[in-house]
Amino acid sequence: VSLQLRGNFTYQKTDILDMDEAANELWYKMNKGFQLNQSRGFIALGLFKDQEDIDRSPSQASLANKTILPGDIKYKDLNHDGVIDSNDQAPIGYNPVPEMTFSLAAGLNWKGIDFSILLQGAARSSIYLQQDIAWDNFWGNYYEEHIGRWTPETAATATYPRFTKAATPAHPNYYKSDYWLKDSK
């Protein structure tokens, strides 16, 4: 009888410790102190419930010159100027390359019969969902995630923005944000 057991664990982090870049009063716009290839985007606060909610919130009208409607994603005004624009994009999520990888391998050999198993995984990485995998799409195919879409009847419980005709990255609902950023477990 022969028994084998092997394990592996790797941790890597790529913070930018120093970088020659112009100073910026918006600290979150700097690269120094953040990860290499850090994802950046808007921070979602949920969905607009109704027109009154839109009227009380910072203006998102400058986003692609689209009319914001109930059921659209509400973004955080990071610089507190009352307008949602590129100055409100910040680091979001983890780097797409996992910070941790690990594995465990085991093997058993008995009278010429081999049995082995390999378990492996990765952690602390993010993936940005887009197009058919996330958005309501041009072709009309819908997925389980779309069941929770916003409608006037589901305004209080919706987990997905209102449907838009022929969803494209040009619509503010589909801008890069933590709404579409998922842990890539």
C-alpha positions as CSV (number, residue, x, y, z in Angstrom):
1,V,0.0,0.0,0.0
2,S,1.3,3.4,-1.0
3,L,-0.3,6.6,0.1
4,Q,0.6,10.1,-1.2
5,L,-0.6,13.5,0.0
6,R,0.4,16.8,-1.4
7,G,-0.8,20.4,-0.9
8,N,-0.1,23.8,-2.4
9,F,-1.0,27.3,-1.3
10,T,0.0,30.5,-3.1
11,Y,-0.7,34.1,-2.1
12,Q,0.2,37.1,-4.2
13,K,-0.9,40.7,-3.9
14,T,0.1,43.5,-6.3
15,D,-0.3,46.8,-4.5
16,I,1.2,49.8,-6.2
17,L,3.5,51.2,-3.5
18,D,4.9,54.2,-5.5
19,M,4.0,55.7,-8.8
20,D,5.0,58.9,-10.6
21,E,1.5,60.4,-11.2
22,A,-0.1,63.8,-10.9
23,A,-1.7,64.5,-7.5
24,N,-5.4,64.3,-7.5
25,E,-7.7,65.7,-4.8
26,L,-9.9,62.6,-5.3
27,W,-7.8,60.0,-3.6
28,Y,-9.7,57.2,-5.1
29,K,-8.7,58.3,-8.6
30,M,-5.0,57.7,-7.9
31,N,-3.2,54.4,-8.7
32,K,-0.8,54.5,-5.8
33,G,-2.1,52.3,-2.9
34,F,-4.4,50.2,-5.1
35,Q,-3.8,46.9,-6.9
36,L,-2.2,46.7,-10.3
37,N,-5.0,46.3,-12.9
38,Q,-7.6,47.3,-10.3
39,S,-11.2,47.3,-11.6
40,R,-12.8,50.8,-11.4
41,G,-16.4,51.7,-11.8
42,F,-19.4,53.2,-10.1
43,I,-20.7,52.1,-6.7
44,A,-24.3,51.0,-6.9
45,L,-26.8,52.0,-4.2
46,G,-29.6,49.9,-5.5
47,L,-32.4,50.7,-7.9
48,F,-34.5,53.8,-8.2
49,K,-37.9,53.0,-6.8
50,D,-39.9,55.8,-8.4
51,Q,-39.7,59.3,-9.9
52,E,-39.6,60.9,-6.4
53,D,-36.5,58.8,-5.6
54,I,-34.8,60.0,-8.8
55,D,-35.7,63.7,-8.0
56,R,-34.2,63.4,-4.5
57,S,-30.9,61.8,-5.7
58,P,-27.8,63.3,-7.3
59,S,-28.3,63.9,-11.1
60,Q,-27.3,61.0,-13.3
61,A,-28.5,62.8,-16.5
62,S,-25.0,63.4,-17.7
63,L,-24.5,59.6,-18.1
64,A,-24.7,59.1,-21.8
65,N,-27.4,61.7,-22.1
66,K,-30.0,59.1,-21.2
67,T,-33.2,59.8,-19.3
68,I,-33.0,58.0,-15.9
69,L,-36.2,56.1,-15.1
70,P,-37.5,54.2,-12.1
71,G,-35.9,50.8,-12.1
72,D,-32.5,52.1,-13.3
73,I,-29.4,51.6,-11.1
74,K,-28.7,54.4,-8.6
75,Y,-25.0,55.3,-8.3
76,K,-23.2,56.8,-5.3
77,D,-22.0,60.5,-5.6
78,L,-18.5,59.9,-4.2
79,N,-17.2,63.5,-4.6
80,H,-20.5,65.0,-3.2
81,D,-21.0,67.5,-6.1
82,G,-24.6,66.5,-6.8
83,V,-23.8,65.0,-10.2
84,I,-22.9,61.4,-11.1
85,D,-20.0,61.4,-13.7
86,S,-16.6,60.0,-14.2
87,N,-15.3,61.6,-11.0
88,D,-17.6,59.1,-9.1
89,Q,-15.8,56.0,-10.4
90,A,-13.6,54.3,-7.8
91,P,-11.7,51.1,-7.3
92,I,-14.2,48.2,-7.0
93,G,-13.7,44.5,-6.2
94,Y,-10.6,42.5,-6.5
95,N,-8.1,42.1,-9.3
96,P,-9.3,39.6,-11.9
97,V,-6.2,37.5,-11.1
98,P,-6.9,35.5,-7.9
99,E,-4.9,36.6,-4.8
100,M,-4.9,33.0,-3.5
101,T,-4.7,29.6,-5.2
102,F,-4.6,26.3,-3.4
103,S,-4.8,22.6,-4.1
104,L,-4.8,19.3,-2.3
105,A,-3.9,16.0,-4.0
106,A,-4.1,12.5,-2.6
107,G,-3.3,9.2,-4.1
108,L,-3.6,5.5,-3.0
109,N,-1.8,2.6,-4.7
110,W,-2.6,-1.0,-3.7
111,K,-1.6,-4.1,-5.7
112,G,-1.4,-2.2,-9.0
113,I,-4.7,-0.4,-8.5
114,D,-4.4,3.4,-8.4
115,F,-6.8,5.9,-7.0
116,S,-6.1,9.7,-7.0
117,I,-8.0,12.9,-6.4
118,L,-7.2,16.5,-6.9
119,L,-9.0,19.4,-5.3
120,Q,-8.1,22.9,-6.3
121,G,-9.5,26.4,-5.9
122,A,-8.9,30.1,-6.1
123,A,-10.1,33.0,-4.0
124,R,-10.2,36.8,-3.8
125,S,-10.8,37.7,-7.4
126,S,-13.6,39.5,-9.2
127,I,-15.2,39.1,-12.5
128,Y,-17.3,41.7,-14.4
129,L,-20.5,40.3,-15.8
130,Q,-21.6,41.8,-19.1
131,Q,-23.7,41.2,-22.2
132,D,-25.8,38.0,-22.3
133,I,-24.5,36.6,-19.0
134,A,-25.9,39.6,-17.1
135,W,-27.9,42.1,-19.1
136,D,-31.3,41.6,-20.7
137,N,-30.1,41.1,-24.2
138,F,-30.7,42.0,-27.8
139,W,-31.8,38.5,-28.8
140,G,-34.6,38.2,-26.3
141,N,-33.2,35.2,-24.3
142,Y,-33.8,35.6,-20.6
143,Y,-32.2,33.9,-17.7
144,E,-33.1,33.1,-14.1
145,E,-31.5,36.4,-12.9
146,H,-34.0,38.3,-14.9
147,I,-36.9,37.0,-12.9
148,G,-36.2,39.6,-10.2
149,R,-36.4,42.5,-12.7
150,W,-37.8,45.8,-11.7
151,T,-41.4,46.5,-12.6
152,P,-43.8,49.0,-11.0
153,E,-45.3,46.1,-9.0
154,T,-41.9,44.8,-7.8
155,A,-40.3,48.2,-7.1
156,A,-39.8,47.3,-3.4
157,T,-38.3,43.9,-4.0
158,A,-36.6,44.0,-7.4
159,T,-33.1,42.6,-7.6
160,Y,-32.5,43.4,-11.3
161,P,-32.8,46.7,-13.2
162,R,-35.7,47.4,-15.5
163,F,-35.5,45.8,-18.9
164,T,-34.3,48.1,-21.7
165,K,-34.7,47.5,-25.4
166,A,-31.5,46.1,-26.9
167,A,-29.2,46.5,-23.9
168,T,-25.8,47.9,-24.7
169,P,-22.8,49.2,-22.7
170,A,-23.9,52.7,-23.6
171,H,-26.9,52.6,-21.2
172,P,-26.1,53.8,-17.7
173,N,-27.6,50.5,-16.2
174,Y,-24.8,48.6,-17.8
175,Y,-21.8,50.9,-17.0
176,K,-19.0,49.2,-15.1
177,S,-20.1,49.1,-11.5
178,D,-20.0,46.9,-8.5
179,Y,-23.6,46.0,-9.3
180,W,-22.2,43.7,-12.1
181,L,-19.0,42.8,-10.3
182,K,-19.1,39.3,-8.8
183,D,-16.8,37.2,-6.7
184,S,-15.3,34.7,-9.1
185,K,-15.2,31.9,-6.6
